[in-house]
Amino acid sequence: MKILLTGATDGIGLAAARMLAGEGHTLLLHGRNEEKLKMVEEELGKENSETYVADLSVLKEVKEFAEEVTDHHDRLDVLINNAGIYKTPVKTTEDGLDIRFAVNTVAPYLLTRRLLPLMDGSGRIINLSSAAQQPVDLDKMMRRKEIGDDAAYGQSKLALTMWTFGMAKKSEPVIVAVNPMSLLGSKMVKEAFGTDGHDISIGARILYQAAVSDSFREASGKYYDNDKGNFGNPHPDAENDEKVQSLLHTLDNITAQV
């Protein structure tokens, strides 16, 4: 299968890329750092992988990233929106968004919308959610009000889950939100919480399964909670149609300006 994976140079993304490459899948690997991407490409093998550099906090670069993919490919089997950000010294993007909202919510939405024409009903879109979800305040996500790191991350991840559920009702590919497990030992978790965390291969394994396993074939519009090891109930706001539609309207307005 042809699989695009964002945030493939570190943590869960890199571990998942290694698993998928080991099964012979063709990988389209995204990262922000070209040097690190090239190292991953060398490790996994250039014959079955290619790289794309983009800063997902800059929506113009997300659009160009999607255009580059569509210029080179007429089909995509799986999109794994894995890249994410938590704590960072820069809080507001050049587009005027909270950087967590930009990277964790808006960028994967824009990328997914742009790549949908490459996917059919057998395709899969896997969105990396989190157990740390908080009700979304769009004024804070758009930096009209101040917001702390924990709240910004939690709101951005619920917003991602909400648009997953909303898009799943209208699109052919399977679209599923996955909590890979709380406090996995990624660089982001170590920087945010000062803990080594759990083995990141746990999270990578569930992303691998979501991409290729038959158990996710009918998973569209669902939430997989790897803390419980099964599909579970999402945050109530993810099933609140009024709130979901309001978010989708906002996301469409933001991305229409790119």
C-alpha positions in Angstrom: 0.0 0.0 0.0 1.0 3.6 -0.5 0.9 5.4 2.9 1.6 9.0 3.8 2.8 9.6 7.3 3.2 13.1 8.8 5.7 13.6 11.7 7.8 10.6 10.5 11.2 11.7 11.9 10.7 11.1 15.6 8.7 9.2 18.2 5.6 7.3 17.4 5.7 8.4 13.7 9.2 7.1 13.2 8.4 3.8 15.0 5.3 3.4 12.9 7.3 4.1 9.7 9.7 1.4 10.6 6.9 -1.1 11.1 5.2 -0.2 7.9 8.5 -0.3 5.9 9.2 -3.7 7.3 6.0 -5.0 5.7 7.1 -3.6 2.3 4.7 -0.7 2.0 5.5 2.4 0.0 5.9 5.3 2.4 5.5 9.0 1.7 7.3 10.5 4.7 6.8 14.0 6.0 8.9 16.0 8.4 9.9 19.6 9.2 13.6 19.0 9.2 15.1 17.9 5.8 18.3 16.5 7.3 16.4 14.2 9.7 14.0 13.2 6.9 16.9 12.1 4.7 18.4 10.0 7.6 15.0 8.2 7.9 14.8 7.7 4.2 18.3 6.2 4.2 17.4 3.9 7.0 14.1 2.7 5.5 15.4 2.5 1.9 15.0 5.0 -0.9 13.4 2.4 -3.2 10.2 2.2 -1.0 10.1 5.8 0.4 10.1 9.4 -0.5 10.2 12.6 1.6 8.3 15.8 1.9 9.4 18.8 3.9 6.8 21.2 5.3 6.2 23.3 8.4 2.7 22.4 9.4 2.3 25.6 11.4 2.4 27.5 8.1 -0.8 26.7 6.1 0.7 27.9 2.8 3.4 25.1 3.3 0.6 22.6 4.0 -1.1 23.5 0.8 2.1 23.2 -1.2 2.9 19.9 0.5 -0.5 18.5 -0.6 0.1 19.9 -4.1 3.5 18.2 -4.3 1.9 14.9 -3.4 -0.9 15.2 -5.9 1.6 16.2 -8.6 3.5 13.0 -8.1 0.7 10.5 -7.2 -2.7 9.7 -8.5 -3.6 7.3 -5.7 -3.1 7.2 -1.9 -4.2 4.3 0.2 -3.6 5.6 3.7 -3.0 9.0 5.3 -1.8 9.0 8.9 -2.0 12.5 10.4 0.5 11.9 13.2 2.4 15.1 13.5 1.6 17.2 16.6 3.0 19.9 18.9 2.5 20.7 22.6 4.8 23.2 24.2 6.7 25.7 22.1 8.1 29.2 22.7 6.1 30.5 19.7 2.4 30.5 20.5 0.9 32.3 17.5 1.4 31.4 13.8 1.8 33.8 10.9 -1.8 32.9 10.1 -2.9 34.3 13.5 -3.8 30.9 15.0 -2.7 29.2 18.2 0.2 27.0 17.0 -1.4 23.9 18.6 -4.6 24.5 16.7 -2.7 25.1 13.5 -0.5 22.0 13.6 -2.8 19.6 15.4 -6.2 20.5 13.9 -6.1 22.8 10.9 -3.1 21.4 9.0 -4.4 17.8 9.0 -7.8 19.1 8.0 -6.3 21.0 5.1 -4.0 18.2 4.1 -6.9 15.7 4.2 -9.2 17.8 2.2 -6.6 18.3 -0.5 -5.7 14.6 -0.7 -9.2 13.1 -0.6 -9.4 13.0 -4.5 -6.6 10.5 -4.4 -8.5 8.1 -2.1 -11.5 5.9 -2.6 -13.8 3.9 -0.3 -11.0 1.4 0.5 -8.7 4.2 1.7 -8.0 5.1 5.4 -7.4 8.4 7.2 -6.0 8.0 10.7 -6.0 11.0 12.9 -3.8 10.9 16.0 -6.1 12.1 18.8 -5.4 12.1 22.6 -7.1 11.3 25.9 -6.3 14.9 26.9 -9.3 16.5 25.2 -10.9 19.7 26.4 -14.0 21.6 25.1 -13.0 23.9 22.2 -13.1 27.7 22.6 -12.5 29.0 19.1 -11.7 32.5 20.3 -8.8 31.0 22.2 -7.8 28.7 19.3 -7.7 31.8 17.1 -5.7 33.8 19.7 -8.4 36.3 20.4 -8.0 35.2 24.1 -5.0 33.9 26.0 -4.7 30.1 26.6 -2.2 27.9 28.4 -0.3 25.0 26.8 -2.3 22.2 28.4 -5.6 23.7 27.4 -4.5 24.6 23.9 -3.2 21.0 23.3 -6.4 19.5 24.7 -8.7 21.7 22.7 -6.8 21.1 19.5 -7.0 17.4 19.9 -10.8 17.5 20.6 -11.2 19.7 17.6 -9.3 17.1 15.5 -11.6 14.4 16.8 -14.6 16.5 16.1 -13.8 17.1 12.4 -12.9 13.4 12.1 -16.5 12.6 13.0 -17.9 15.3 10.8 -15.9 14.4 7.8 -16.6 10.7 8.2 -20.3 11.4 7.5 -19.5 12.8 4.1 -16.4 11.1 2.7 -15.7 7.7 1.2 -12.5 6.7 2.9 -12.5 5.3 6.5 -11.7 8.2 8.8 -10.9 7.3 12.4 -9.5 9.1 15.4 -7.0 7.1 17.5 -5.7 7.8 21.0 -2.4 5.9 20.8 -2.1 5.7 24.7 -1.6 8.3 27.3 1.9 9.5 28.2 3.9 7.5 25.6 7.6 8.2 25.7 7.8 10.6 22.8 10.0 13.8 22.7 6.8 15.8 23.1 5.7 14.0 26.2 9.2 14.2 27.8 9.4 18.0 27.1 5.9 18.6 28.3 5.8 16.4 31.4 9.4 15.6 32.2 8.7 11.8 32.2 10.1 9.0 30.1 6.6 7.7 29.5 5.5 4.3 28.1 7.2 2.4 25.3 6.4 4.3 22.1 6.1 1.1 20.2 2.6 0.7 21.8 1.4 3.8 20.0 3.2 2.9 16.8 1.6 -0.6 16.8 -1.9 0.8 17.0 -1.2 3.2 14.1 0.1 0.3 12.1 -3.0 -1.7 12.9 -5.3 1.2 12.0 -3.5 1.5 8.7 -3.6 -2.2 7.6 -5.7 -4.3 9.9 -9.1 -5.6 8.9 -10.3 -4.6 12.4 -10.4 -1.0 11.2 -12.1 -1.7 7.9 -15.5 -0.5 9.3 -14.1 2.0 11.7 -15.1 5.2 10.0 -16.5 7.9 12.4 -15.2 6.0 15.4 -12.8 6.7 18.2 -10.2 4.1 19.2 -9.0 4.4 22.8 -5.7 2.5 23.2 -5.8 3.3 26.9 -8.7 0.8 27.0 -7.5 -1.3 24.0 -10.8 -0.9 22.1 -13.1 1.4 20.3 -14.8 3.7 22.9 -17.0 6.7 23.4 -15.5 10.0 22.2 -15.8 13.2 24.1 -19.5 14.2 23.9 -18.7 17.3 21.8 -17.5 15.0 19.0 -21.0 13.8 18.6 -22.7 17.2 19.0 -23.7 18.0 15.5 -24.1 21.7 16.1 -20.7 22.1 17.6 -19.1 19.9 14.9 -20.7 22.0 12.1 -19.6 25.2 13.8 -16.0 23.9 13.9 -16.2 22.7 10.3 -17.5 26.1 9.2 -14.5 27.8 10.9 -12.0 25.4 9.4 -13.4 25.9 5.9 -13.2 29.7 6.4 -9.6 29.4 7.6 -8.4 27.0 4.8 -10.3 28.9 2.1 -7.9 31.8 2.7 -4.7 29.8 2.0 
